[in-house]
Amino acid sequence: MGDDAMDPERVKKLQQELEEAQETLRAIRQGEADALVVEGPLGPQLFTLKSAEQPYRMLVEQMQEGAVTLTPAGDVVYCNRRFAELVGVGPEAVVGGPIARFVAPADRALLDAALQAGRGRHEGHLLGIEDRLIPALFSVGTFVAEGVESVSLVDLIELTRTRVARAEAEAASQAKDQFLAMLGHELRNPLGAISSAVSVLGQSTTPEHTRRARSVIAHQTEHLTRLVGDLLDVTRGALGKIELVRSTIDVAAAVRQCIVTLESTERLARHVLTVEAEPVWVQADKARIEQIVMNLLSNALKFTPEGGRITVRVGREGDEAVLKVSDDGDGMTADLLPSVFDLFVQGEGEPDRRSGLGIGLTLVRRLVELHGGRVEAASPGPGRGSVFTVRLPALVDPAQEDARAAKAPDAPRRQRILIIEDNVDNREMMRILLETSGNEI
């Protein structure tokens, strides 16, 4: 260090450089400097303070949230691209006017209070073209630039959307959990009944007990088959893999067939059923039409107490075949109606009548749409019953009925059949059943 460190000329020069640096910093803070020239290894380089703002301006322009810069009085001095898109006008129509033009009237008082305080955060609505309300979360903060006080307003609409999406995901997860719990319940009951019936067959000493046990097994097996079939159909429907085998059928006849099936299981014994069916012809898959009818009737039975009335009407309205299934049961709230056909959605029936997986009506809607029709649900309110209406394209001339449908079926013939089934028990039962029918396996 030696003498150079104590040289008065050297000290004086360092003090002068320090004063120049302090003056430069003061000029920068006060907005008096537009650029700096910096000496470096590559020679003098020019840095403009204006260009330093560009990366930040580009960042704000690329934001997915709307952002504006306001004067303390609430006039817009800058808005980014996203804000202009949200309100549906160009940036030039936003800048220069009051922000209140783009805020819902109910939220302006809260925004004014936040602007006066220089900070604030609240949920509200932006006002777009044609008075369209846009959900938003307003965040207000104050900053000072070039000696001018400004207020920034950032609309975090994406946060609101994220919150809605999270709520929907949580609701879907809860519906899934409820579905799995209900699936376990729906499978356990018939399996328990079948297991008990098998035990009865092994110990029964009277023909009546044997007959009853076989009846229980047949009934519960049919229930399981229908349950699994509905589950598979929902999956096929979601994947667009349901294939329709169309023929000309009478909807009224399909309804009567379904009622006969339900009567054979005594499911209608505790309700008052009224049927008003006039022949009306459609080009449709007979099995799927019966599935639609069965699901609608099962839904009415589930949510109608004993002694309640269920009415089925079939007829023609203009160029449509109309099927209506109404009841005087539990009914539905206005909140439930828009989602009644959604997957896993169920009404709040009485605990002893509440069963099923919440997929029947979803399947009804999908099958009706595949036939080019539509289905609607209506209810005056809780405890006042419900009405489900199916509308399908009707045929003009019943003579279009497929002649093959009226042809007597051929007598069964002995056939050679190869069974391919990886489940041993199922394969053995199929072999016995087919051999009993006179076939060669």
Secondary structure as a PSIPRED ss2 file (coil, helix, strand):
# PSIPRED VFORMAT (PSIPRED V4.0)

   1 M C   1.000  0.000  0.000
   2 G C   1.000  0.000  0.000
   3 D C   1.000  0.000  0.000
   4 D H   0.000  1.000  0.000
   5 A H   0.000  1.000  0.000
   6 M H   0.000  1.000  0.000
   7 D C   1.000  0.000  0.000
   8 P H   0.000  1.000  0.000
   9 E H   0.000  1.000  0.000
  10 R H   0.000  1.000  0.000
  11 V H   0.000  1.000  0.000
  12 K H   0.000  1.000  0.000
  13 K H   0.000  1.000  0.000
  14 L H   0.000  1.000  0.000
  15 Q H   0.000  1.000  0.000
  16 Q H   0.000  1.000  0.000
  17 E H   0.000  1.000  0.000
  18 L H   0.000  1.000  0.000
  19 E H   0.000  1.000  0.000
  20 E H   0.000  1.000  0.000
  21 A H   0.000  1.000  0.000
  22 Q H   0.000  1.000  0.000
  23 E H   0.000  1.000  0.000
  24 T H   0.000  1.000  0.000
  25 L H   0.000  1.000  0.000
  26 R H   0.000  1.000  0.000
  27 A H   0.000  1.000  0.000
  28 I H   0.000  1.000  0.000
  29 R H   0.000  1.000  0.000
  30 Q C   1.000  0.000  0.000
  31 G C   1.000  0.000  0.000
  32 E C   1.000  0.000  0.000
  33 A C   1.000  0.000  0.000
  34 D C   1.000  0.000  0.000
  35 A E   0.000  0.000  1.000
  36 L E   0.000  0.000  1.000
  37 V E   0.000  0.000  1.000
  38 V E   0.000  0.000  1.000
  39 E E   0.000  0.000  1.000
  40 G E   0.000  0.000  1.000
  41 P C   1.000  0.000  0.000
  42 L C   1.000  0.000  0.000
  43 G E   0.000  0.000  1.000
  44 P E   0.000  0.000  1.000
  45 Q E   0.000  0.000  1.000
  46 L E   0.000  0.000  1.000
  47 F E   0.000  0.000  1.000
  48 T E   0.000  0.000  1.000
  49 L H   0.000  1.000  0.000
  50 K H   0.000  1.000  0.000
  51 S H   0.000  1.000  0.000
  52 A H   0.000  1.000  0.000
  53 E C   1.000  0.000  0.000
  54 Q H   0.000  1.000  0.000
  55 P H   0.000  1.000  0.000
  56 Y H   0.000  1.000  0.000
  57 R H   0.000  1.000  0.000
  58 M H   0.000  1.000  0.000
  59 L H   0.000  1.000  0.000
  60 V H   0.000  1.000  0.000
  61 E H   0.000  1.000  0.000
  62 Q C   1.000  0.000  0.000
  63 M C   1.000  0.000  0.000
  64 Q C   1.000  0.000  0.000
  65 E C   1.000  0.000  0.000
  66 G E   0.000  0.000  1.000
  67 A E   0.000  0.000  1.000
  68 V E   0.000  0.000  1.000
  69 T E   0.000  0.000  1.000
  70 L E   0.000  0.000  1.000
  71 T C   1.000  0.000  0.000
  72 P C   1.000  0.000  0.000
  73 A C   1.000  0.000  0.000
  74 G C   1.000  0.000  0.000
  75 D E   0.000  0.000  1.000
  76 V E   0.000  0.000  1.000
  77 V E   0.000  0.000  1.000
  78 Y E   0.000  0.000  1.000
  79 C E   0.000  0.000  1.000
  80 N C   1.000  0.000  0.000
  81 R H   0.000  1.000  0.000
  82 R H   0.000  1.000  0.000
  83 F H   0.000  1.000  0.000
  84 A H   0.000  1.000  0.000
  85 E H   0.000  1.000  0.000
  86 L H   0.000  1.000  0.000
  87 V H   0.000  1.000  0.000
  88 G C   1.000  0.000  0.000
  89 V C   1.000  0.000  0.000
  90 G C   1.000  0.000  0.000
  91 P H   0.000  1.000  0.000
  92 E H   0.000  1.000  0.000
  93 A H   0.000  1.000  0.000
  94 V H   0.000  1.000  0.000
  95 V C   1.000  0.000  0.000
  96 G C   1.000  0.000  0.000
  97 G C   1.000  0.000  0.000
  98 P E   0.000  0.000  1.000
  99 I H   0.000  1.000  0.000
 100 A H   0.000  1.000  0.000
 101 R H   0.000  1.000  0.000
 102 F H   0.000  1.000  0.000
 103 V E   0.000  0.000  1.000
 104 A C   1.000  0.000  0.000
 105 P H   0.000  1.000  0.000
 106 A H   0.000  1.000  0.000
 107 D H   0.000  1.000  0.000
 108 R H   0.000  1.000  0.000
 109 A H   0.000  1.000  0.000
 110 L H   0.000  1.000  0.000
 111 L H   0.000  1.000  0.000
 112 D H   0.000  1.000  0.000
 113 A H   0.000  1.000  0.000
 114 A H   0.000  1.000  0.000
 115 L H   0.000  1.000  0.000
 116 Q H   0.000  1.000  0.000
 117 A H   0.000  1.000  0.000
 118 G C   1.000  0.000  0.000
 119 R C   1.000  0.000  0.000
 120 G E   0.000  0.000  1.000
 121 R E   0.000  0.000  1.000
 122 H E   0.000  0.000  1.000
 123 E E   0.000  0.000  1.000
 124 G E   0.000  0.000  1.000
 125 H E   0.000  0.000  1.000
 126 L E   0.000  0.000  1.000
 127 L E   0.000  0.000  1.000
 128 G C   1.000  0.000  0.000
 129 I H   0.000  1.000  0.000
 130 E H   0.000  1.000  0.000
 131 D H   0.000  1.000  0.000
 132 R C   1.000  0.000  0.000
 133 L E   0.000  0.000  1.000
 134 I E   0.000  0.000  1.000
 135 P E   0.000  0.000  1.000
 136 A E   0.000  0.000  1.000
 137 L E   0.000  0.000  1.000
 138 F E   0.000  0.000  1.000
 139 S E   0.000  0.000  1.000
 140 V E   0.000  0.000  1.000
 141 G E   0.000  0.000  1.000
 142 T E   0.000  0.000  1.000
 143 F E   0.000  0.000  1.000
 144 V E   0.000  0.000  1.000
 145 A E   0.000  0.000  1.000
 146 E C   1.000  0.000  0.000
 147 G C   1.000  0.000  0.000
 148 V E   0.000  0.000  1.000
 149 E E   0.000  0.000  1.000
 150 S E   0.000  0.000  1.000
 151 V E   0.000  0.000  1.000
 152 S E   0.000  0.000  1.000
 153 L E   0.000  0.000  1.000
 154 V E   0.000  0.000  1.000
 155 D E   0.000  0.000  1.000
 156 L C   1.000  0.000  0.000
 157 I H   0.000  1.000  0.000
 158 E H   0.000  1.000  0.000
 159 L H   0.000  1.000  0.000
 160 T H   0.000  1.000  0.000
 161 R H   0.000  1.000  0.000
 162 T H   0.000  1.000  0.000
 163 R H   0.000  1.000  0.000
 164 V H   0.000  1.000  0.000
 165 A H   0.000  1.000  0.000
 166 R H   0.000  1.000  0.000
 167 A H   0.000  1.000  0.000
 168 E H   0.000  1.000  0.000
 169 A H   0.000  1.000  0.000
 170 E H   0.000  1.000  0.000
 171 A H   0.000  1.000  0.000
 172 A H   0.000  1.000  0.000
 173 S H   0.000  1.000  0.000
 174 Q H   0.000  1.000  0.000
 175 A H   0.000  1.000  0.000
 176 K H   0.000  1.000  0.000
 177 D H   0.000  1.000  0.000
 178 Q H   0.000  1.000  0.000
 179 F H   0.000  1.000  0.000
 180 L H   0.000  1.000  0.000
 181 A H   0.000  1.000  0.000
 182 M H   0.000  1.000  0.000
 183 L H   0.000  1.000  0.000
 184 G H   0.000  1.000  0.000
 185 H H   0.000  1.000  0.000
 186 E H   0.000  1.000  0.000
 187 L H   0.000  1.000  0.000
 188 R H   0.000  1.000  0.000
 189 N H   0.000  1.000  0.000
 190 P H   0.000  1.000  0.000
 191 L H   0.000  1.000  0.000
 192 G H   0.000  1.000  0.000
 193 A H   0.000  1.000  0.000
 194 I H   0.000  1.000  0.000
 195 S H   0.000  1.000  0.000
 196 S H   0.000  1.000  0.000
 197 A H   0.000  1.000  0.000
 198 V H   0.000  1.000  0.000
 199 S H   0.000  1.000  0.000
 200 V H   0.000  1.000  0.000
 201 L H   0.000  1.000  0.000
 202 G H   0.000  1.000  0.000
 203 Q H   0.000  1.000  0.000
 204 S C   1.000  0.000  0.000
 205 T C   1.000  0.000  0.000
 206 T C   1.000  0.000  0.000
 207 P H   0.000  1.000  0.000
 208 E H   0.000  1.000  0.000
 209 H H   0.000  1.000  0.000
 210 T H   0.000  1.000  0.000
 211 R H   0.000  1.000  0.000
 212 R H   0.000  1.000  0.000
 213 A H   0.000  1.000  0.000
 214 R H   0.000  1.000  0.000
 215 S H   0.000  1.000  0.000
 216 V H   0.000  1.000  0.000
 217 I H   0.000  1.000  0.000
 218 A H   0.000  1.000  0.000
 219 H H   0.000  1.000  0.000
 220 Q H   0.000  1.000  0.000
 221 T H   0.000  1.000  0.000
 222 E H   0.000  1.000  0.000
 223 H H   0.000  1.000  0.000
 224 L H   0.000  1.000  0.000
 225 T H   0.000  1.000  0.000
 226 R H   0.000  1.000  0.000
 227 L H   0.000  1.000  0.000
 228 V H   0.000  1.000  0.000
 229 G H   0.000  1.000  0.000
 230 D H   0.000  1.000  0.000
 231 L H   0.000  1.000  0.000
 232 L H   0.000  1.000  0.000
 233 D H   0.000  1.000  0.000
 234 V H   0.000  1.000  0.000
 235 T H   0.000  1.000  0.000
 236 R H   0.000  1.000  0.000
 237 G H   0.000  1.000  0.000
 238 A H   0.000  1.000  0.000
 239 L H   0.000  1.000  0.000
 240 G C   1.000  0.000  0.000
 241 K C   1.000  0.000  0.000
 242 I C   1.000  0.000  0.000
 243 E C   1.000  0.000  0.000
 244 L C   1.000  0.000  0.000
 245 V C   1.000  0.000  0.000
 246 R E   0.000  0.000  1.000
 247 S E   0.000  0.000  1.000
 248 T E   0.000  0.000  1.000
 249 I E   0.000  0.000  1.000
 250 D E   0.000  0.000  1.000
 251 V H   0.000  1.000  0.000
 252 A H   0.000  1.000  0.000
 253 A H   0.000  1.000  0.000
 254 A H   0.000  1.000  0.000
 255 V H   0.000  1.000  0.000
 256 R H   0.000  1.000  0.000
 257 Q H   0.000  1.000  0.000
 258 C H   0.000  1.000  0.000
 259 I H   0.000  1.000  0.000
 260 V H   0.000  1.000  0.000
 261 T H   0.000  1.000  0.000
 262 L H   0.000  1.000  0.000
 263 E H   0.000  1.000  0.000
 264 S H   0.000  1.000  0.000
 265 T C   1.000  0.000  0.000
 266 E C   1.000  0.000  0.000
 267 R C   1.000  0.000  0.000
 268 L C   1.000  0.000  0.000
 269 A C   1.000  0.000  0.000
 270 R C   1.000  0.000  0.000
 271 H C   1.000  0.000  0.000
 272 V E   0.000  0.000  1.000
 273 L E   0.000  0.000  1.000
 274 T E   0.000  0.000  1.000
 275 V E   0.000  0.000  1.000
 276 E E   0.000  0.000  1.000
 277 A E   0.000  0.000  1.000
 278 E C   1.000  0.000  0.000
 279 P C   1.000  0.000  0.000
 280 V C   1.000  0.000  0.000
 281 W E   0.000  0.000  1.000
 282 V E   0.000  0.000  1.000
 283 Q E   0.000  0.000  1.000
 284 A E   0.000  0.000  1.000
 285 D E   0.000  0.000  1.000
 286 K H   0.000  1.000  0.000
 287 A H   0.000  1.000  0.000
 288 R H   0.000  1.000  0.000
 289 I H   0.000  1.000  0.000
 290 E H   0.000  1.000  0.000
 291 Q H   0.000  1.000  0.000
 292 I H   0.000  1.000  0.000
 293 V H   0.000  1.000  0.000
 294 M H   0.000  1.000  0.000
 295 N H   0.000  1.000  0.000
 296 L H   0.000  1.000  0.000
 297 L H   0.000  1.000  0.000
 298 S H   0.000  1.000  0.000
 299 N H   0.000  1.000  0.000
 300 A H   0.000  1.000  0.000
 301 L H   0.000  1.000  0.000
 302 K H   0.000  1.000  0.000
 303 F C   1.000  0.000  0.000
 304 T C   1.000  0.000  0.000
 305 P C   1.000  0.000  0.000
 306 E C   1.000  0.000  0.000
 307 G C   1.000  0.000  0.000
 308 G C   1.000  0.000  0.000
 309 R E   0.000  0.000  1.000
 310 I E   0.000  0.000  1.000
 311 T E   0.000  0.000  1.000
 312 V E   0.000  0.000  1.000
 313 R E   0.000  0.000  1.000
 314 V E   0.000  0.000  1.000
 315 G E   0.000  0.000  1.000
 316 R E   0.000  0.000  1.000
 317 E E   0.000  0.000  1.000
 318 G C   1.000  0.000  0.000
 319 D C   1.000  0.000  0.000
 320 E E   0.000  0.000  1.000
 321 A E   0.000  0.000  1.000
 322 V E   0.000  0.000  1.000
 323 L E   0.000  0.000  1.000
 324 K E   0.000  0.000  1.000
 325 V E   0.000  0.000  1.000
 326 S E   0.000  0.000  1.000
 327 D E   0.000  0.000  1.000
 328 D C   1.000  0.000  0.000
 329 G C   1.000  0.000  0.000
 330 D C   1.000  0.000  0.000
 331 G C   1.000  0.000  0.000
 332 M C   1.000  0.000  0.000
 333 T C   1.000  0.000  0.000
 334 A C   1.000  0.000  0.000
 335 D C   1.000  0.000  0.000
 336 L C   1.000  0.000  0.000
 337 L H   0.000  1.000  0.000
 338 P H   0.000  1.000  0.000
 339 S H   0.000  1.000  0.000
 340 V C   1.000  0.000  0.000
 341 F C   1.000  0.000  0.000
 342 D C   1.000  0.000  0.000
 343 L C   1.000  0.000  0.000
 344 F C   1.000  0.000  0.000
 345 V C   1.000  0.000  0.000
 346 Q C   1.000  0.000  0.000
 347 G C   1.000  0.000  0.000
 348 E C   1.000  0.000  0.000
 349 G C   1.000  0.000  0.000
 350 E C   1.000  0.000  0.000
 351 P C   1.000  0.000  0.000
 352 D C   1.000  0.000  0.000
 353 R C   1.000  0.000  0.000
 354 R C   1.000  0.000  0.000
 355 S C   1.000  0.000  0.000
 356 G C   1.000  0.000  0.000
 357 L C   1.000  0.000  0.000
 358 G C   1.000  0.000  0.000
 359 I C   1.000  0.000  0.000
 360 G H   0.000  1.000  0.000
 361 L H   0.000  1.000  0.000
 362 T H   0.000  1.000  0.000
 363 L H   0.000  1.000  0.000
 364 V H   0.000  1.000  0.000
 365 R H   0.000  1.000  0.000
 366 R H   0.000  1.000  0.000
 367 L H   0.000  1.000  0.000
 368 V H   0.000  1.000  0.000
 369 E H   0.000  1.000  0.000
 370 L H   0.000  1.000  0.000
 371 H C   1.000  0.000  0.000
 372 G C   1.000  0.000  0.000
 373 G C   1.000  0.000  0.000
 374 R E   0.000  0.000  1.000
 375 V E   0.000  0.000  1.000
 376 E E   0.000  0.000  1.000
 377 A E   0.000  0.000  1.000
 378 A E   0.000  0.000  1.000
 379 S C   1.000  0.000  0.000
 380 P C   1.000  0.000  0.000
 381 G C   1.000  0.000  0.000
 382 P C   1.000  0.000  0.000
 383 G C   1.000  0.000  0.000
 384 R C   1.000  0.000  0.000
 385 G C   1.000  0.000  0.000
 386 S E   0.000  0.000  1.000
 387 V E   0.000  0.000  1.000
 388 F E   0.000  0.000  1.000
 389 T E   0.000  0.000  1.000
 390 V E   0.000  0.000  1.000
 391 R E   0.000  0.000  1.000
 392 L E   0.000  0.000  1.000
 393 P E   0.000  0.000  1.000
 394 A C   1.000  0.000  0.000
 395 L C   1.000  0.000  0.000
 396 V C   1.000  0.000  0.000
 397 D C   1.000  0.000  0.000
 398 P H   0.000  1.000  0.000
 399 A H   0.000  1.000  0.000
 400 Q H   0.000  1.000  0.000
 401 E C   1.000  0.000  0.000
 402 D C   1.000  0.000  0.000
 403 A H   0.000  1.000  0.000
 404 R H   0.000  1.000  0.000
 405 A H   0.000  1.000  0.000
 406 A H   0.000  1.000  0.000
 407 K C   1.000  0.000  0.000
 408 A C   1.000  0.000  0.000
 409 P C   1.000  0.000  0.000
 410 D C   1.000  0.000  0.000
 411 A C   1.000  0.000  0.000
 412 P C   1.000  0.000  0.000
 413 R C   1.000  0.000  0.000
 414 R C   1.000  0.000  0.000
 415 Q C   1.000  0.000  0.000
 416 R E   0.000  0.000  1.000
 417 I C   1.000  0.000  0.000
 418 L C   1.000  0.000  0.000
 419 I C   1.000  0.000  0.000
 420 I C   1.000  0.000  0.000
 421 E C   1.000  0.000  0.000
 422 D C   1.000  0.000  0.000
 423 N C   1.000  0.000  0.000
 424 V H   0.000  1.000  0.000
 425 D H   0.000  1.000  0.000
 426 N H   0.000  1.000  0.000
 427 R H   0.000  1.000  0.000
 428 E H   0.000  1.000  0.000
 429 M H   0.000  1.000  0.000
 430 M H   0.000  1.000  0.000
 431 R H   0.000  1.000  0.000
 432 I H   0.000  1.000  0.000
 433 L H   0.000  1.000  0.000
 434 L H   0.000  1.000  0.000
 435 E H   0.000  1.000  0.000
 436 T H   0.000  1.000  0.000
 437 S C   1.000  0.000  0.000
 438 G C   1.000  0.000  0.000
 439 N C   1.000  0.000  0.000
 440 E E   0.000  0.000  1.000
 441 I C   1.000  0.000  0.000
